[in-house]
Structure formats: structure tokens, C-alpha cells
Amino acid sequence: MKPSKPNHAGASENADVAMQDLLDCLGRIAPLRLAEDWDNVGLLVGDSSSRIRSVMTCLTIDEDVVAEAIRHQADLIVTHHPIPFRPVDRISDDHRTGKLVWQLASHGIAVYSAHTAFDSSADGINQRWALRLECQGISALMGDSSTGDQAQGESGASAGTCEGGGRFGTLATKVSLQDLAIRAATLVHGESVRIVGDPAMEIRVVGFACGSGGSFLEAADRQGCHALVTGEATFHTCLEARAMGIGMVLLGHYWSERFAMEQLADQLAQSHPSLNVWASRAERDPIRSLQL
């Protein structure tokens, strides 16, 4: 999926909106009550009473993303991964996180993150994965689920709305683990994909846990999943999956989540048409695969 392009006419030509209006919109998409206790979510840098004209989304704030935000005069970055994530004792240029936060604050750029709330929401990343692969009977791997209300997802598949950690659902037909992996990677234009298990094993019930989702393996086993699609998992988790007979699709942390931040940019642009909204064009997966 190609990132959205910013409006090069400049944010100055756009009508501004109240920051709080956008924060309320983000809160409806990903209610912060769903975030894990250890997470750092919400407006992390900035003034909720300010007014904004331009918004950039990204998966992770790094040096390239900060430079792009400054160059295009973004007023707000909506990032999936929080910054700061853990408490820092100084905001200065002798600490990487502190330096990035200082650069953003110096240019009046606010930062918002929903992180695990967006993972777990009814319109969150794991729900989007289940819909992209046209699963039926979608439920949360962990937490609350409700299948009473029916919703149409981007794939057109009907699925029960639910909140909670991870997702699982049933494919329309059985596929091999290899075909599942290739299809999932292709959907997000991934550069590579790894699997755990026999490539020919038959898959019908699939679990989803974006990012570093190895901790959802036991829940996937309890829910009868034949495979778990995630970004990354530890070596020992992969061994456990093989012993359980559960296939794993490892897309890479970046590819398992970045697509949703591109979609979020489109959502925000549609709900706030006067804003200049785009997904970062400078952001890249820091991990590269080499052909041997």
C-alpha cells in the first residue's frame, strides 16, 4: 500500500480545527480505556486546547519522521508506538528520545498515540487483519467480545463487533500455511515473510496479534486456532508453537501494523476534510532482508 501524499499547497491554506475535536475522533476509533496498564497513550506532547491544520500518521517516530514533520509543518503526529514510552529524566540532545521530543516540541508539533488501544478496539489493527483475510465469526482472542451487532469491514465480510486483545476467525475455505503467509504479506506489500510449521499444513481458524504477538500463542491454542498471524515472536515461542502444532506467520513488526496507520490517515482526512492529513512517506522498516 502506498502512503498518502501530503497536500503540498501547505497547511496554511487549510481551515484549522480544534485539537480536541481530533482527539475525540481518535478516542472513538480507539478508546483509550482499552490500552494495557503498562502502556503510555493519549496526547503525549502538546496542548489539547490548540487548533491544528495538518496531521501526519506513522508507526514509529524516528529521526526521518521528525524531519518530515518539520519539513511539512505538521501540527500533530499520530503515532502507533508512543514517544516517550517510558519515563525519561531529561529532555535534551544527549538522549535519543529526549532529543526527538525536544525537536518536536521546539517546532510546536504535538504527539498522540493510542497503541494497544488501537490494537484491541472494534475498529483496530487486529480486527482489520481479520477482515482483510475475510474471516467469519470474528472474536477477540482475549477480553470481551460481542457478536450481536453486525458490521461491514473493508473486505465486505460480515463480522461481529468486538473489543479485546487479538482476534481469531474462520476462513471461508482451508488454505495451506504457505498460502496464508504469502497472502497476508501480499496484502500489506511486505518484503518478506517467515513461517513456523509445515508449509503444507491446512489452516481454517486463524488468530491475529499484530506487532510482537507471541504472548497470544496460548490464547490462540485455547481458541482452536490452526495458525497465528503476527509480526514477530521469540525463538522459544516459535518452538512452543511447533510443539503445539500451531502454525505461525511472522510478517515483521513493521508490516503487521504500518498499513493500519495509512488507513487511519485516510479515515481522519475523511472525517476532517479541512485538515491536511497524510501517512509518513519517510518511514521505513529498519530491518532489511538480504538475498544469500
Salt bridges, closest charged atoms under 4 A:
ASP16 OD1 - ARG51 NE 3.22
ASP39 OD1 - HIS115 ND1 2.88
GLU63 OE2 - ARG96 NE 2.84
ASP89 OD1 - ARG90 NE 3.61
ASP94 OD2 - ARG90 NH1 3.74
ASP119 OD1 - HIS80 NE2 3.03
ASP123 OD2 - ARG128 NH2 3.09
GLU154 OE1 - ARG132 NH1 2.92
GLU163 OE2 - ARG33 NH2 2.94
GLU202 OE1 - LYS174 NZ 3.53
GLU232 OE2 - HIS253 ND1 2.76
GLU257 OE2 - HIS80 NE2 3.61
GLU257 OE1 - HIS81 NE2 3.14
GLU257 OE1 - HIS253 NE2 3.21
GLU262 OE2 - ARG258 NE 2.83
GLU283 OE1 - ARG258 NH1 2.57
